[in-house]
Amino acid sequence: MTRYAIGDVQGCNDELQALLARLHFSADRDQLYFVGDLVNRGPASLHVLRFVRSLGDNAVVVLGNHDLHLLAVAHGVRRSRKSDTLDDVLAAPDRDTLLDWLITRPLAHIHPHGDGRADLVVHAGLVPQWTVGMTLALASEVESALRDDPSRVFDHMYGDEPDRWSDDLTEKDRLRFTINVLTRRRVCTADGRVDLKWKGKPPPSNSPYQPWFDIEPRESRAARVIFGHWSALGFVQRNGVVGVDSGCVWAALSRPSTSTLTGRPSLLPAAGISCPTTDPPVPTRGRSGAIS
Ligand SMILES: [Mn+2]
């Protein structure tokens, strides 16, 4: 069995299928880890949802900000934005089946390797103060709240405050902060203050804000963290993390989809692949960015 981590698909079904063909993916044999944002911006969110759901236990999906936005729109808490491409999902005859499946996906997933190592999968990032255990507990609290009363979560989800972690946050603020960190944030300060507006390339080295995984000390080092959400960063593997959002949707929107897989690795809808479950790790394979 091979485990593949796949970056933000964002409705790019043709590119996803082409990537899986290139990997010789077998649903009987292999497992896919999607780092969130299955939907929106691209042209085929409905097909992506149907396909990934059909994989059953062979696909692990964590929720991204676009997935949560789709759910908030479906629950009538939020209106579609002009740039959204979610209408096919919202009008589908099987929309309830798909959305009921989507809303029960986790915000963080841990995969223990059995030898003391583990992979932690989230969409965007963590704060330096969170351990792996805290991250899973906070994600679990959001997952329970989404199951119990989704509209209540979505009502309070939008907003950038609080911008710093504290053990004393109220339940509502804790839910929002957890969602913002796990699904939206890219940079923070050494004391954990987040700037949710930051997009584009990482800040200059003299900025107090740095990529979340470059802040030391980071309490989540017990696991390798696999994440997406930052297409301008591209594929990154350092400091105990693997970032796999290589911006498929932006390449796909500006180029014919058939060219996507013949281009540079950064045009792939996924970069981080091949997480072997046996030691020693298989070596990096070719240009598609195998991780070990
Ligand atoms: Mn995202």
Residues whose N, C-alpha, C, O or C-beta is under 5 A from the ligand:
A	BS01	MN	D37 G64 N65 H66 T183 H229
